Amino acid sequence: MVEYDALVIGAGIVGLATAYHIKSIDPNANVLLVDKLAAAGQGSTAKSAAAFRCLFYSRTNFALADSSVEFYRHVQDDLKFDLKLRWAGYLWLFDENEYHKMLPVLKDLASKGFQYREYDEGELTKKIGVKTNFADDEEACLMGLGNVHKGILIPKAGLIDVDSLLKFYESEFLKLGGKVQYNTEVTEVVVEPRQPLGMPGEPYFWQDIAIAGAKTTKGLVRAKKTIIAAGAWSSQLLDPIGVECFIKARKRQVFSVKAETEALKRLLFTREFTNAGCLPFTIVPKPSAYIRPAPEEDALWLAYADEFPRAYKIEDNPEPEENFYRYGLYQVLVKYFPQLMDCQPFSAFAGLYEINTVDGQPVIFEENGLMVAGGASGSGIMKADAIGRIAAALYKGEEHALLFGDRKFKVSDLGLKNRNVEPEKLVI
């Protein structure tokens, strides 16, 4: 039986980036990537809002996202692999309190060359018709909606075609000699003693134990190192062997409405902020619901990442909830954008966030020959390249990973034993 140098479980964006970067830094490694579905990125990656930004509270998350976004720019501009990047920007609408909390972060980033633009309430109302003050709206006050004090535009942000990004990593991984096996579900991680003694019931607690690969629906796969990048499903493989990853699943829903009225068309195709020819990805104040432009389908995607009391729950085929839109999301967004009045979704989808319950940032660690890469907490696409590079550095036993742009990153900072990150507050 072939023993692979590395077995990567999960062909979502994080698993693909990890497999690609392992092959990149170790061309002779025999690497196998497996996934239970029929093609790459058909789980939560396919249900992504397909957007990217570099604005985070955490310096760690900023480094991961900024280097990944620069790599995607390199792929499109220099390697000429079209990722359909659209630099529409992010427009974050803050109430007065949250704006003053965010201002020191913005000023610190600006001192390092990060660009942003501010808009006051009057400018925002004029440009996109957003309602900024609810003093005269009793219903909005009862709902606890925040007034808009400032808008912060982040130009280095926008939209990306997920299928194209997946295709890039998959094709490059295969060119390097990597192997991919779809329709292959991992049912169990194999735990064995390093020196088997042939006794029934091995391994025992007094033996030196390691991960030896995985059992799949297509047979046993042996590997020197096994990397779990199964997103929200990672704990299903780790819990049975007593490994904690602090990753839990939460459903996230997106509803698409057609820009059929003149008012909605003006909103969708506004040119007031960037040269992308459409509305920036726009986040309203508390609760932080958002509007994601989808100009290719003449539509706006509406969503909100609800927390308490949304259950942590793994679903293989999560479904959008009609009442979540009708009595929740719509009621919030129509207050800020009256143009949405009476809009009903023509389509909707739901996926899972792999939430890192500790600090909302990725976890990348190794234990007994088993590696885990995940916990991106809703920003997997915008940080995938950096996560893949850090996981590959861990695979090679290196202290630092080299992110795109020659930025060094200490691998243990995203581990569990010597973790060194700041909690992330801007999770949407």
N, C-alpha and C positions, 0 to 999 in steps of 0.2 A: 504494500500500500504506500502511495506517495505521502510524504510528510511535508506540508507546506511550511515555509518560513513564517508566513503570516496569514491568518484567516480573519477577514474583516466581515462582520455580521451586520448587514444593513446597507442597502444601496440608495439611501437618501442622500441629500447633498453633503452631509457631514461624512458619511461612510465613503462616498465616492472621492471627496477631497482627501480624506485620510489615506485611502488606498493609492491614489495617484501620487501623493507626496512621499509615501513609503517607497514606491518604485522609483521616484525621482532621485531620492538620496541614497538608495540602495538598489541599483539597477539589476544586480544579480539575484536579488531576493525573489523567491517563488511565492507570489501573492495571489490568493484566491478571495474574491468578493462574492458573497452569497446574499440572496434576498428571497423572501417567501412569495413576492409578487412577480408578475410576468415581465416587468421592465424597471428601469431605474427610476427612483423618485416618485413612485406611485402611491406612497403612504402620505404622511403629513406634508412632505415637500410639495406634493402636487396641490395641496390645499392651502398653500401659502398665499399671502397677499402680494407676493412678488415685488417687494419694494426694499429700498436700502437707505440708510442714513448713517451719519457719523456723529450725531449729537447724542451723548450719554452723560449722565452724572459721573459715572465711574471712569477713571483714567484707563483702567484695564479694558473695559468694553470699547472705549474710544480707540485704543491702539488696535484691537482686534478688528473692529469694523473699518477703520480708516485704511489699514493695510490691505484688507480684503477688497474694498472698493477700488483702491488703486490698482490692485492686480486685475480686477475685472476690466478696468479702463485699459490696461496694458493688453489684455486678451483681445479686446475689440479694436483698439487703435493700432497696436503694433503687430499683433499676431494675425489680425484681420479675420478673427472668428467672431461673427456677428452675434452678440448677446442681446441685441435690441435695447441697449441702454437708452433710457430717456431721462435726461437730467431735469426733471420737473420740479425738483426741490421738495422740501418738507415745510409746511407752514404750521407752526405751533401757536395756537391761540391760548394765552395765559390770562388768568385773573390776576388781580394786583398782588395778592399774597404769593402766588406761585412764581410770578414774574420776578419779584424781589429775591426769592430763594434761588432762582435760576441765574440771575444776573452775574454773581461772582464766578459761576462756572463758565458762562459765556465770555466774560472778560479774561479769564485765565486761558481759555482756548484761543481767544483772539490774539493774545500776546505771543502765541506760538504759530500764528499765521492762519488760524481757522477763520473763515469768513461767514458773516451772518448779517442780515438786515432787519431793522426794526420798523414796525408800522403801528401807528396809533389807531384808536377806535374809529375815528372819522375816516381815515384812509381806507381801512378795511371795509367799512360799510359802503364807501363809494366804489371800491374796486370789485367786491364780490357780493355785496348785498347782505352781509352777515349782520344779524342783530346783536348788539354788544351790551345792552343794558336791559335788565328785566325788572326794574323798579316798578313799572306799571303793569307787570304781568303776574298776577296772583298765583296762577297755576305753576309758572316757572319757579316762583319763590318757594312754593310748597314742594316742588321737586328738588329744590336745593341746587339749581343750576347756577354756575358761576358766570359773572359778567366777564366780558372780554376787555381786558385792560391794554394788552399789547399783543401784536403778532410778531413772531420771530421766524424769518425765512432762512432756511438752511439750503443754499444753492447746491452744495455737494451732497446730493441725495436725489432719489427718484425711483424709477421703475426698471425692472429687468425681466427678461423672458426666461422663466425657470427651465423650460424644456431645453432651451439653447445652452444654458449653463450646465445642466446635467449632461447634455450631449458632449460638451467640451471635455469635462472631466472623464467621462466614460471612454471617449474615443482616444484621448491622450494616454489614459491608463492602459488601454488595449495595445496602443502603438508601442508602449514600453515593455510589452510582454506579459502584462497582468492577465489574469483569467477571471471571467465573470460567469456565475451560474445562477440563473433566475428560477422561479418556481421551486425554490429549495428552502423549505422552512426549517429553522433550527429548533429542535424540540428539547434539547438538553445540552448543557455545557459539560464536557467530560472531565472529571477530576480523578487523577491517578497518583499513586506514589511514584516518586522519581526512580526508586529502586524496588519494583514489585517483588514480593516474596511468594506469590502464588497462593496466598491464603484467602479463604472465602470472606467476603465482606470488606475487602480492602477498598479504600484506604482507611487506616486507623489513625486516631489523633496523634499517636506517637511517631507516625511516619512523616517523612519529608514529602509534602503534597504539592502538586502543581496542576495547572490546567493543561490538558493534552489535546484539546480540539473541541469538536462538537458533534453530537448526533443530529442528523438531518433526515428529512423525509426521503432523501436519496442516498442514505447511508452515512457511515462514519467518516468524518473529515479530521485527520490528525494534523496538528500544527504546533510549531515551536512556540508561537505566540498567537493568542486569540484576542481580537479587538472587537468589543461590542460597541456598535454605533447604531443601535436599533431605535434611537429616539425614545418616544413615549413608552415603547415596549421593552426597554432595556431592563427594567426591574423584574419583568417576568422571567428573564434568564438568570438574573443575579440573586434574587431572593432565595431560590431553592439551594444556593450554595453559600448563603450567609454573607454576601457582599452587599454593602449599602452604597448606593450611588446618589441618593438624595434627589432622584428624578421622579416626578409624578406627572400624570397626564391630566390636562384640562381641555375641555372642548372649546373651540373658538369658531364663530360663525360669521359668514360674509353674505350679504344680500345685495343683489345688483338691480339698480333701477335705471330704466332708459331715460335719456335726456330728450324727452319728446316735446316739452314746451320750450318756447323761446327763452324764458328765464333760465331754465336748466341748461340749455345749450350755451348760453352766455357764461354760465358758471363753469361748465365743463371745459369749454374751449377758450377760457380767458387767457390773454397774453400779458396780463398786468405784472407778473412776477418773474417769469423766466422766458427763455426762447423756445421752450419745449412745446408751446402751442396748446397747453392744457393747464388746468388747476393743479397746484402742488398737492401732494399728499397732505391733507389738512386735518389737524387734531383740535377738537374743541376743548374748553375747560371742563372741569369736573361735572359729570363723569366723562372721562377722556374717550368719547366716541370719535370715530374718524371717517373721513370721506377719501376714498382712493380713486383717482381718475382712471377710467378705462376707455380712452379715446378710440381705440381700435374697434370697440363694440358700441360706441356712442352711449356709454353708460357710466354710472358712478357706483362704486362699491361702497357699501355702508357696513360698519362693523364696530364692535366694542368688546374689549377683553374684560369680561366680568370676573370678579374674584369671589369673595364671600357672598352667598353660600354656594357658589358653583362647586360641584363635587369634583374631587380627584377621581377620575374614572377612565379606564382604558376601554375604548370602543373600536372595534375593527372597521366599522362603517358608520361613523358619526353622522347624524342627520341634523340639518338646521331645524329650529323650532319656530313655528309660525308666530306664536305669541311673544317670543323674544323680540321679533321685529315689530309686531303690531302694537304691543303695549309697553315696549321698552325702547329699543333703538330709534324707532320712528318718532316717538314722543319727545325724545331728547333732541335729535337733529333738526326736526322741523321748527323747533323754537329758535335755533341759531340760523337756520337757512329756510325761511318761509317759502322759498322756491320749491321745496320738497312737498308742499301741501298736497295731500291725497295720492302721493306716489305709492304704488305697490310694486314689490319686486317681481321681475320676470324670471329670475333664477336665483338660486342660493346654494351654498355648499358649506360644509363644516369639516374641520380637521382637528388635530390635537397639538397643543403646545407641550413640549417636554420641559416642564417647569423645574428649575433647580430651586428647591424650597429653602435653601440656606441664604443665598444672596443674589439670585437671579442671573448668575453668570455661569459660563461653561465649566464643566468638571472634566479633567483629563488626568487619569491616574492609572497606576499599575499595581496589581496585587497577585502574587503567586503565578506569574506568567500570563495573567489576564489583564488586558487594558480596557478602559472605558473612556469613550469620548462622546460627550453629549451635554444635555442640560442648557441648551442655548436660550431657552425661555422666550421663544417667539422671534428670535433674531438669528436663526440658523443660517439663512441664505446670506445675510449681510456680514457674517463672521466666519463662514465656512472655510474659506481659504486659510485664514490664520489658525483655526482649530485644526485643520488637516496638517499644517506645518508643525504645530506644537506636538500633536499626536505622533507624527513621524519622528520628531526629535526624541521623544520619550521612547519610542520603539528602538531607536539606535543607542539609547542610553546617554544622550547628550544633555548637558546642564542647561543649555540655552537653545532656543529655536531662532532661526533667522526668518523673520517675516518679510513679506515683499517690501522692497525699498530699503533693504539692509538694516531693518530694525531688530535689535536683539530682544528676546523675550525669555524670561526665566521660566523654564518648564514647570518647576514645582509651585509656582504662583497659582496655577489652576489645579493643583493636586488637592488631596484632602489633609495630609499630615502637616504640610508647611504652607498652607494656603495663605495667599497675601493679595487680597482684592478688597475693593470697597463695594458695599451693597449698591445695587442698581435701583434707582427710583423711577427711571423713565421706561418702564415696561408697558407696552401697549399691545 
